[in-house]
Amino acid sequence: MLTLSESEVRTVKAWAEKAETSPFPQEHAVVSRLKKNVSSRSMMFSKKELEVILYWAEQETKAYSVGESFLLEQEAELIAKIESNLND
């Protein structure tokens, strides 16, 4: 389990926007939880949910990143935080 801050939740919500059209139930479950968090307050996520979020991050950031130096600092830090948690 990993708790994400309000600003990190807002970033995840931005990554999740395209996931609403996904055919995968795992993605819809995470999108549903995010929608219930109207104020974007901090949230705790399971490793399975973090895998979905990391997938969204990769899909969203691959369009403009050739290397990590092109990621927004907040995005790069969040991705590193998620990857670190998944590798524990």
CNS distance restraints for C-alpha pairs under 8 A (distance, minus, plus):
assign (resid   1 and name CA) (resid  44 and name CA) 6.34 0.50 0.50
assign (resid   1 and name CA) (resid  45 and name CA) 5.37 0.50 0.50
assign (resid   1 and name CA) (resid  46 and name CA) 4.48 0.50 0.50
assign (resid   1 and name CA) (resid  47 and name CA) 6.02 0.50 0.50
assign (resid   2 and name CA) (resid  44 and name CA) 5.34 0.50 0.50
assign (resid   2 and name CA) (resid  45 and name CA) 5.30 0.50 0.50
assign (resid   2 and name CA) (resid  46 and name CA) 6.60 0.50 0.50
assign (resid   2 and name CA) (resid  47 and name CA) 7.73 0.50 0.50
assign (resid   2 and name CA) (resid  82 and name CA) 7.95 0.50 0.50
assign (resid   2 and name CA) (resid  85 and name CA) 7.12 0.50 0.50
assign (resid   3 and name CA) (resid  42 and name CA) 6.68 0.50 0.50
assign (resid   3 and name CA) (resid  43 and name CA) 5.39 0.50 0.50
assign (resid   3 and name CA) (resid  44 and name CA) 4.05 0.50 0.50
assign (resid   3 and name CA) (resid  45 and name CA) 6.25 0.50 0.50
assign (resid   4 and name CA) (resid   8 and name CA) 5.62 0.50 0.50
assign (resid   4 and name CA) (resid   9 and name CA) 6.11 0.50 0.50
assign (resid   4 and name CA) (resid  42 and name CA) 5.43 0.50 0.50
assign (resid   4 and name CA) (resid  43 and name CA) 5.46 0.50 0.50
assign (resid   4 and name CA) (resid  44 and name CA) 6.27 0.50 0.50
assign (resid   4 and name CA) (resid  45 and name CA) 7.73 0.50 0.50
assign (resid   5 and name CA) (resid   9 and name CA) 6.09 0.50 0.50
assign (resid   5 and name CA) (resid  41 and name CA) 6.95 0.50 0.50
assign (resid   5 and name CA) (resid  42 and name CA) 4.42 0.50 0.50
assign (resid   5 and name CA) (resid  43 and name CA) 6.89 0.50 0.50
assign (resid   6 and name CA) (resid  10 and name CA) 6.32 0.50 0.50
assign (resid   6 and name CA) (resid  40 and name CA) 5.39 0.50 0.50
assign (resid   6 and name CA) (resid  41 and name CA) 4.73 0.50 0.50
assign (resid   6 and name CA) (resid  42 and name CA) 4.68 0.50 0.50
assign (resid   6 and name CA) (resid  43 and name CA) 7.80 0.50 0.50
assign (resid   7 and name CA) (resid  11 and name CA) 6.42 0.50 0.50
assign (resid   7 and name CA) (resid  40 and name CA) 7.66 0.50 0.50
assign (resid   8 and name CA) (resid  12 and name CA) 6.25 0.50 0.50
assign (resid   8 and name CA) (resid  42 and name CA) 7.98 0.50 0.50
assign (resid   8 and name CA) (resid  74 and name CA) 7.95 0.50 0.50
assign (resid   8 and name CA) (resid  78 and name CA) 6.78 0.50 0.50
assign (resid   9 and name CA) (resid  13 and name CA) 6.09 0.50 0.50
assign (resid   9 and name CA) (resid  40 and name CA) 5.87 0.50 0.50
assign (resid   9 and name CA) (resid  41 and name CA) 7.25 0.50 0.50
assign (resid   9 and name CA) (resid  42 and name CA) 6.56 0.50 0.50
assign (resid   9 and name CA) (resid  43 and name CA) 7.18 0.50 0.50
assign (resid  10 and name CA) (resid  14 and name CA) 6.35 0.50 0.50
assign (resid  10 and name CA) (resid  40 and name CA) 6.07 0.50 0.50
assign (resid  11 and name CA) (resid  15 and name CA) 6.39 0.50 0.50
assign (resid  11 and name CA) (resid  75 and name CA) 7.33 0.50 0.50
assign (resid  12 and name CA) (resid  16 and name CA) 6.05 0.50 0.50
assign (resid  12 and name CA) (resid  53 and name CA) 6.85 0.50 0.50
assign (resid  12 and name CA) (resid  57 and name CA) 7.79 0.50 0.50
assign (resid  13 and name CA) (resid  17 and name CA) 6.43 0.50 0.50
assign (resid  13 and name CA) (resid  31 and name CA) 7.91 0.50 0.50
assign (resid  13 and name CA) (resid  34 and name CA) 6.70 0.50 0.50
assign (resid  15 and name CA) (resid  19 and name CA) 7.86 0.50 0.50
assign (resid  15 and name CA) (resid  53 and name CA) 7.78 0.50 0.50
assign (resid  15 and name CA) (resid  56 and name CA) 5.66 0.50 0.50
assign (resid  15 and name CA) (resid  57 and name CA) 6.05 0.50 0.50
assign (resid  15 and name CA) (resid  60 and name CA) 6.16 0.50 0.50
assign (resid  16 and name CA) (resid  20 and name CA) 7.11 0.50 0.50
assign (resid  16 and name CA) (resid  31 and name CA) 6.50 0.50 0.50
assign (resid  16 and name CA) (resid  53 and name CA) 7.69 0.50 0.50
assign (resid  16 and name CA) (resid  56 and name CA) 6.48 0.50 0.50
assign (resid  18 and name CA) (resid  22 and name CA) 7.47 0.50 0.50
assign (resid  19 and name CA) (resid  27 and name CA) 6.40 0.50 0.50
assign (resid  19 and name CA) (resid  28 and name CA) 7.23 0.50 0.50
assign (resid  19 and name CA) (resid  31 and name CA) 7.31 0.50 0.50
assign (resid  19 and name CA) (resid  56 and name CA) 7.60 0.50 0.50
assign (resid  20 and name CA) (resid  27 and name CA) 7.73 0.50 0.50
assign (resid  20 and name CA) (resid  28 and name CA) 6.51 0.50 0.50
assign (resid  20 and name CA) (resid  31 and name CA) 6.92 0.50 0.50
assign (resid  22 and name CA) (resid  27 and name CA) 7.02 0.50 0.50
assign (resid  22 and name CA) (resid  28 and name CA) 7.43 0.50 0.50
assign (resid  24 and name CA) (resid  28 and name CA) 6.64 0.50 0.50
assign (resid  25 and name CA) (resid  29 and name CA) 6.16 0.50 0.50
assign (resid  26 and name CA) (resid  30 and name CA) 6.65 0.50 0.50
assign (resid  26 and name CA) (resid  49 and name CA) 7.67 0.50 0.50
assign (resid  26 and name CA) (resid  52 and name CA) 7.24 0.50 0.50
assign (resid  27 and name CA) (resid  31 and name CA) 6.18 0.50 0.50
assign (resid  27 and name CA) (resid  52 and name CA) 6.31 0.50 0.50
assign (resid  28 and name CA) (resid  32 and name CA) 5.96 0.50 0.50
assign (resid  29 and name CA) (resid  33 and name CA) 6.40 0.50 0.50
assign (resid  30 and name CA) (resid  34 and name CA) 6.23 0.50 0.50
assign (resid  30 and name CA) (resid  49 and name CA) 6.44 0.50 0.50
assign (resid  30 and name CA) (resid  52 and name CA) 7.81 0.50 0.50
assign (resid  31 and name CA) (resid  35 and name CA) 6.16 0.50 0.50
assign (resid  32 and name CA) (resid  36 and name CA) 6.44 0.50 0.50
assign (resid  33 and name CA) (resid  37 and name CA) 6.71 0.50 0.50
assign (resid  34 and name CA) (resid  38 and name CA) 7.65 0.50 0.50
assign (resid  34 and name CA) (resid  40 and name CA) 7.83 0.50 0.50
assign (resid  37 and name CA) (resid  41 and name CA) 6.69 0.50 0.50
assign (resid  45 and name CA) (resid  49 and name CA) 5.82 0.50 0.50
assign (resid  45 and name CA) (resid  50 and name CA) 6.28 0.50 0.50
assign (resid  46 and name CA) (resid  50 and name CA) 6.16 0.50 0.50
assign (resid  47 and name CA) (resid  51 and name CA) 6.20 0.50 0.50
assign (resid  47 and name CA) (resid  85 and name CA) 7.86 0.50 0.50
assign (resid  47 and name CA) (resid  86 and name CA) 6.34 0.50 0.50
assign (resid  48 and name CA) (resid  52 and name CA) 6.61 0.50 0.50
assign (resid  49 and name CA) (resid  53 and name CA) 6.27 0.50 0.50
assign (resid  50 and name CA) (resid  54 and name CA) 5.97 0.50 0.50
assign (resid  50 and name CA) (resid  82 and name CA) 6.57 0.50 0.50
assign (resid  50 and name CA) (resid  86 and name CA) 7.54 0.50 0.50
assign (resid  51 and name CA) (resid  55 and name CA) 6.21 0.50 0.50
assign (resid  51 and name CA) (resid  86 and name CA) 7.69 0.50 0.50
assign (resid  52 and name CA) (resid  56 and name CA) 6.38 0.50 0.50
assign (resid  53 and name CA) (resid  57 and name CA) 6.19 0.50 0.50
assign (resid  54 and name CA) (resid  58 and name CA) 6.16 0.50 0.50
assign (resid  54 and name CA) (resid  79 and name CA) 6.78 0.50 0.50
assign (resid  54 and name CA) (resid  82 and name CA) 7.03 0.50 0.50
assign (resid  54 and name CA) (resid  83 and name CA) 7.70 0.50 0.50
assign (resid  55 and name CA) (resid  59 and name CA) 6.21 0.50 0.50
assign (resid  56 and name CA) (resid  60 and name CA) 5.99 0.50 0.50
assign (resid  57 and name CA) (resid  61 and name CA) 5.87 0.50 0.50
assign (resid  57 and name CA) (resid  79 and name CA) 7.21 0.50 0.50
assign (resid  58 and name CA) (resid  62 and name CA) 5.71 0.50 0.50
assign (resid  59 and name CA) (resid  63 and name CA) 7.36 0.50 0.50
assign (resid  61 and name CA) (resid  65 and name CA) 5.90 0.50 0.50
assign (resid  61 and name CA) (resid  71 and name CA) 7.04 0.50 0.50
assign (resid  62 and name CA) (resid  66 and name CA) 7.28 0.50 0.50
assign (resid  64 and name CA) (resid  70 and name CA) 7.10 0.50 0.50
assign (resid  64 and name CA) (resid  71 and name CA) 7.68 0.50 0.50
assign (resid  65 and name CA) (resid  69 and name CA) 7.68 0.50 0.50
assign (resid  65 and name CA) (resid  70 and name CA) 5.09 0.50 0.50
assign (resid  65 and name CA) (resid  71 and name CA) 5.96 0.50 0.50
assign (resid  66 and name CA) (resid  70 and name CA) 6.69 0.50 0.50
assign (resid  67 and name CA) (resid  71 and name CA) 7.48 0.50 0.50
assign (resid  68 and name CA) (resid  76 and name CA) 6.88 0.50 0.50
assign (resid  71 and name CA) (resid  75 and name CA) 6.34 0.50 0.50
assign (resid  71 and name CA) (resid  76 and name CA) 5.80 0.50 0.50
assign (resid  72 and name CA) (resid  76 and name CA) 6.15 0.50 0.50
assign (resid  73 and name CA) (resid  77 and name CA) 6.13 0.50 0.50
assign (resid  74 and name CA) (resid  78 and name CA) 6.15 0.50 0.50
assign (resid  75 and name CA) (resid  79 and name CA) 6.07 0.50 0.50
assign (resid  76 and name CA) (resid  80 and name CA) 6.13 0.50 0.50
assign (resid  77 and name CA) (resid  81 and name CA) 6.10 0.50 0.50
assign (resid  78 and name CA) (resid  82 and name CA) 6.20 0.50 0.50
assign (resid  79 and name CA) (resid  83 and name CA) 6.07 0.50 0.50
assign (resid  80 and name CA) (resid  84 and name CA) 5.96 0.50 0.50
assign (resid  81 and name CA) (resid  85 and name CA) 6.28 0.50 0.50
assign (resid  82 and name CA) (resid  86 and name CA) 6.19 0.50 0.50
assign (resid  83 and name CA) (resid  87 and name CA) 6.13 0.50 0.50
assign (resid  84 and name CA) (resid  88 and name CA) 6.42 0.50 0.50
